[in-house]
Amino acid sequence: MNLLRLTKKVSSVNLKNSEIEVLKSVAENIKKSKEFMLHTIADANKTEYLISFQKMKNFHLDNNEGKNIQYPLYLSLVAPMSPFYVATDRIKEPIISYFHLELNDIIVVSFIILLTVLLIAIFFAFKETKQIRLINDGIKNIGKRNFGNSIEVITSDDLGDLAKTFNEMSLEIQKTYQDLEEHAVGLEEKVNVRTQEIEDKNRQLEELLVRDHLTGLYNRTKLDEVLEYEFKRSKRYNSVFGVIMIDIDFFKKVNDTHGHQAGDTVLIEFAKLLEENSRETDTVGRWGGEEFLIIVENIDQDSILMLAEKLRASIDAYEFSIVKHKTASFGVTIYWSEDEINKIVARADIALYKAKHNGRNRVEFL
């Protein structure tokens, strides 16, 4: 194709020198393009045209002076936009329609997948939550010392392994606790036995402290304690208690004739007679030497005299192992509202002296 034929078929416009602002803008855009570009312009009726430019390389022209000048020429194609839009719409419609169908299918499938994933997540989350709750309940049961029930293992993950380990630990704790309980029961039994032994020993020691080592009766310490107790009770409740003081008649002759060992035997047998013929509520004790004292609670004058006479008769009738026959003298008194402890004992002692003075082997009351 030569230049002549090209100029007959191609319109040439110097865009750079154009007075039309739109064409100047096109020229500027063309300058920025290296090879190929598209541009749109509008005429006075606002009809839009699509213009394509293709740069022509290595094209030379001679000017009027015969000089060879290189011009940047572009091959362009101008087409109205409306037919182009119609063509593209026809191409685009089936594509977009198909795309919409595909998009709807994708949305439905995506929704189903999302729903499935969500349900699976909820299911596993529920299982995880339930497993955690079961482990928590198991811990509470251990706190309450309830080791009998193992927790259910519902997951196969780390929580499930934790639940299995927890069950194993619970069994170990239960076994250890049972062993400790058995050991504690054994220790408690031993402690109870030891405690009982100590209490028995203490009672024995207390008895030794308040008992006469020869006769086994209460000693002077215990008699003083009971006297004070009965005196305070009589003062508070206006009750009456009595005192019987007893002395073995001619006891010195036993020691002089048979020896002190025989005398001890007489004292032991005499003490036994007093205990056997007194009431269970009476306190019988050795006052000192061959003298004995009986504290009688809740009694009147007639009743205490009857008791003293019973004791005197039983001694008079008894056959002792060594001396065979012995008698005793009795001094009896009871509490009066204005009495003091020392006055009661002193009055019983005076009554005893009176019995001895009046012939022994008798009961006197003051």
Beta strands, then each sheet from edge to edge (+ up, - down):
strand 1: 36-42
strand 2: 48-56
strand 3: 60-62
strand 4: 68-70
strand 5: 73-80
strand 6: 242-248
strand 7: 283-288
strand 8: 291-296
strand 9: 328-334
strand 10: 363-365
sheet 1: 1+ 2- 5+
sheet 2: 3+ 4-
sheet 3: 7+ 8- 6+ 9- 10-
end
